[in-house]
Amino acid sequence: MKDSEDWLRNGAIEDRRRMEQKWCNERQRRLGQKWRHERQRGLEQKRCHERQRRLEQKWCHERQRRMEQKWSHERQRGLEQKWCHERQRGLEQKRSHERQRGLEQK
């Protein structure tokens, strides 16, 4: 009788040990999955932020380039208008002086 009790007790202890090992393994597996998932999510988030940062930088540079181009064109157009007006004014003054001189000579 003693042997059968020992055998049952040892079997129960062995079963319990196996179940605890199984639970431990299962917990480890789940934690591993969780960590892998967290790491993956973190990497994807990092890539997303990096991509977003690069796009914003690209848009910023593009906007800056366009504004500088616009200002350059505006400045150029303003200078050309100024030169044109000055030349026109100079020609009109010259004609006026020539006409005045022509009247004075007559």
C-alpha positions as CSV (number, residue, x, y, z in Angstrom):
1,M,0.0,0.0,0.0
2,K,2.8,2.3,0.9
3,D,4.4,1.7,-2.5
4,S,1.2,2.6,-4.4
5,E,0.8,5.8,-2.3
6,D,4.4,6.8,-3.1
7,W,3.8,6.0,-6.7
8,L,0.6,8.1,-6.8
9,R,2.3,10.9,-4.9
10,N,5.4,10.8,-7.2
11,G,3.1,10.7,-10.2
12,A,1.1,13.7,-8.9
13,I,4.4,15.6,-8.2
14,E,5.6,14.7,-11.7
15,D,2.3,15.8,-13.3
16,R,2.4,19.1,-11.3
17,R,6.0,19.7,-12.3
18,R,5.1,19.1,-16.0
19,M,2.1,21.5,-15.8
20,E,4.3,24.2,-14.1
21,Q,6.9,23.7,-16.8
22,K,4.2,23.9,-19.5
23,W,2.8,27.1,-17.9
24,C,6.3,28.6,-17.6
25,N,7.1,27.8,-21.3
26,E,3.7,29.2,-22.3
27,R,4.4,32.4,-20.4
28,Q,7.9,32.7,-21.9
29,R,6.5,32.2,-25.4
30,R,3.8,34.9,-24.9
31,L,6.3,37.3,-23.4
32,G,8.6,36.6,-26.3
33,Q,5.8,37.3,-28.7
34,K,4.9,40.5,-26.9
35,W,8.5,41.7,-26.9
36,R,8.9,40.9,-30.6
37,H,5.6,42.7,-31.3
38,E,6.6,45.7,-29.3
39,R,10.0,45.8,-30.9
40,Q,8.4,45.5,-34.4
41,R,5.8,48.2,-33.6
42,G,8.6,50.5,-32.3
43,L,10.7,50.0,-35.4
44,E,7.7,50.7,-37.7
45,Q,6.9,53.8,-35.6
46,K,10.5,54.9,-35.9
47,R,10.5,54.4,-39.7
48,C,7.2,56.2,-40.0
49,H,8.5,59.2,-38.0
50,E,11.7,59.2,-40.0
51,R,9.7,59.1,-43.3
52,Q,7.4,61.9,-42.0
53,R,10.4,64.0,-41.0
54,R,12.1,63.6,-44.4
55,L,8.9,64.5,-46.2
56,E,8.4,67.7,-44.1
57,Q,12.1,68.6,-44.7
58,K,11.6,68.0,-48.4
59,W,8.5,70.2,-48.5
60,C,10.1,72.9,-46.5
61,H,13.1,73.0,-48.8
62,E,10.9,73.0,-51.9
63,R,8.7,75.8,-50.5
64,Q,11.9,77.8,-49.6
65,R,13.3,77.2,-53.1
66,R,10.0,78.4,-54.7
67,M,9.9,81.5,-52.6
68,E,13.5,82.4,-53.4
69,Q,12.7,81.8,-57.1
70,K,9.6,84.0,-56.8
71,W,11.5,86.8,-55.1
72,S,14.3,86.6,-57.6
73,H,11.8,86.9,-60.5
74,E,10.0,89.8,-58.7
75,R,13.3,91.6,-58.1
76,Q,14.4,91.0,-61.7
77,R,11.1,92.2,-63.1
78,G,11.3,95.3,-60.9
79,L,14.8,96.1,-62.0
80,E,13.9,95.7,-65.7
81,Q,10.8,97.9,-65.2
82,K,13.0,100.5,-63.5
83,W,15.6,100.4,-66.2
84,C,12.9,100.6,-68.9
85,H,11.3,103.6,-67.2
86,E,14.7,105.3,-66.7
87,R,15.6,104.7,-70.4
88,Q,12.2,106.0,-71.5
89,R,12.5,109.1,-69.3
90,G,16.0,109.7,-70.6
91,L,14.9,109.4,-74.2
92,E,12.0,111.8,-73.5
93,Q,14.3,114.3,-71.9
94,K,16.7,114.0,-74.8
95,R,14.0,114.6,-77.3
96,S,12.6,117.5,-75.3
97,H,16.1,119.1,-75.2
98,E,16.6,118.5,-78.9
99,R,13.2,120.0,-79.7
100,Q,13.9,122.9,-77.3
101,R,17.3,123.5,-79.0
102,G,15.7,123.2,-82.4
103,L,13.1,125.9,-81.5
104,E,15.8,128.1,-80.1
105,Q,17.9,127.8,-83.3
106,K,15.0,128.8,-85.5
